[in-house]
């Protein structure tokens, strides 16, 4: 098992969980991606990644690996989805791909298994925002890539989140019965850290 991972300020300072920054504050994760890059995102996004990592360790005995983090530009196949907050490409080593997809979906990542011939094998997804109204298209509290709100809408409609693949109920793989119940609870995460004295 690895050393403890956690969200931290961009300069590497530890976050005081008794006085945490705003949920939209840009921070980083103490774990880097598979290319050695800093993983940045809003506090809510990075805490969600850390929660997923802790759950993967507990359930599968291995950490998640981030291939492409948020705030990463220049990958043509990603069509700008990773340019800003929330969006991530990742995987869990040694786990079957659709088992990974189910794990991430069950724990608040709107995601799909992407695979050849269009992509290399990975899970593409984003931290689900808290539902704020009738439409999911305006739920994100931070700026996200151009196509991410549409992918969120596709996810709730069980579509594929890809160009020309937006038909409702076209993705027959497993989805949570109530997607809203899987949304990451940042307030609960922070309370837990306060109770643990982290």
N, C-alpha and C positions, 0 to 999 in steps of 0.2 A: 504494500500500500504506500502511496506517495505521501509527501508532506502536505499539510493542510493548504487548500486553495482558498482564495477569497478575492472579493472586489477590493480595489485600492485606488487611491487618487492617481492621476496621470503621472505624477512625479514619484510614485512608489510609496507615498506615505500611507500608513494604516488608517482605515476609516474608524472613527469613534462611533460605534453603533448607538450610543446614548445621544448623539447629536449628528445623525447622518445627513448627507447632502440631499437635495431635492431628487426625486425619482428620475428627472430628466437630465441631471448633471452628467457630463461626459466623464467616465472613469475607465479604468482598465482592469483586466483580470490578471491575477498573479501567474497564471499559466499561459504560455505562448502557443501559437498555432503550430501546425506540423512543419511550417517553413521557418519557424523561429521569429515570426512577427508578433508584435504586441497586439493583443485582442482588446479593442476599445468598443465602447457602447455606452448607452445611458445606464445609470445605476440599476434601473429595473431590468434591463437586458442582461447585464453582466451578473447580477445576482441570480437571475433565472438560469444562466449557463452554469453557475456554480452549484445551484440546486440540482440541476440535471446531472452534473458530475458526481455529486454526493449520492444521488439515487442510483446512478449506474454502478458506482463502487459498492454500494450496499447490496444491490440486486444481482449484479453480474461480476463483481470483483475486479472491474477494470474501469479506467477513466474514459470519458469521451475525448475524442480528438477533433479539433477544429481545423478544417482544411482551408476554408475561406471565411474570415470574420466580417463583421460589419465594418463600414468605413474603408472598404477595399475597392479600388476602382481599376478599370482597365481590362477586366476579363470579359471578352466579347460574348461568350456563351451565357453570361449572367445577365446581360441586357440591362445593366445598371441597378439591379435589385440589391446589390451589396454596397452601393455608393454611400448610403447613410445608415441609420440605426436599424436594429432588430434582426436583420437577415443574416443567415449563417449556413455554411455547408459543413457537415460534420459526420462522424460515424463512431460506432463502438466496436473496437477491435474484437474479432472472433465471433461476433454475433450475426446470425442470419439477417439479411437486409430487411425483410418484412417484419421480423421480430423487433428490430431497431425502430422501424417506422411506428409500430404499435406502441412501443415504450415511449418514444418522444411525443406522439399524439396524446397518449394518456396523461402526460405531464406538462401540457401547456405549450407545446411547440406545434404550430400549424405547419405541416411538412409532408413531403413526398419522397419516396425512393426514386432517385434519378439514376439512369443506367444507360449502357451502350444500346444502340449506336449513337444516340444524340449526345450523351454525356459519359464521363467516367463514373464509376460507382460511387455514390454518396447519398446522404440525406440532405435535402435542401429544405430550409424552413425559416421560421421567424417566431419570435416570442409573441404569443397572442396578446393583443391589447385588451384592456378591460372594456366590455361592451358599454357604450355610452348612449345608445338611442336605438332608433329603428333600423338605420343603415350601418353596416360594418365599414363602409368606405371611409368614414371620418373618425374612426375609433383611436387611431394611433395618436399618442400625446407628443411624440417626437417626429422629426422629419424622417421619412423612409424613401427608398427608391421608388421611381415612378410607377412601376408595375406591382408593387407590394400590396397596396390596398385592393387591387383587383384579385391578387392571389388569395388574400384573406377572404374575399367574397366567394371565390371558387372553393376554398377550403370548407366554408360553412355549407356550401351547396353540394359538397362531395364531387367536385370536378377536379381537373388535373393541374390547374394553375400554369398552363402552357399556352402559347399562341395557338389559336384555332382549336383549343381543347377545353372549352368552358361550359359544356353541357351539364346541367344538374344531374347528379346521380350517375355520372359516367365512370367515376372511380369506384369500383366495387370492393376495394380493400377496406380493412377495418377502420371505422371512425368511432369516437366516443358517442354514446347515446345522447349526451348533453354536453356539447363542446364547452359551453360557458363554465361548467363546473371544473374544468381542467385548467382554467386561466391562473397563471402564477400570482400568488398573493404576496406582494412585496412587504406589506405591513406585518404579516405573520412571520415572514423571514427575518425582518429586523427585530421583532419581539423575541424570537428564538435566540438571536445573537446577544441581545441584551440579557436574557435569562442565563445564557451560558457564560456571560462575562467575556465575550470575545472582543 
